[in-house]
C-alpha cells in the first residue's frame, strides 16, 4: 500500500482572509462559491467570517444602549439646529441678491 501523503497546512495573511470574507458578502456570492473559487475548505471560510464579523446575537447592555440613544438624540438636535441656521442664511443671502 502507498503511504498517505499529508497535506501541509497553508498559511494565509490577514489581508487575504479579509478579502475572502468581503467576497462572501457581495450580492450573488455564497460562502461555498467563494471557497470553491479560492480553493479553500468551506468550513475555513466560515470560521474566518465568524471571527471577522461582530456577534450580532449579543445585545448591548441597557446602559450602553441608553447612552448611545442619548448621544444620538444630542447629535440630532445639534444637526437640526445647524440645518435651521443654514436655511435662514440661505434665505437671507438669496433675498439680498434680488
Beta strands, then each sheet from edge to edge (+ up, - down):
end
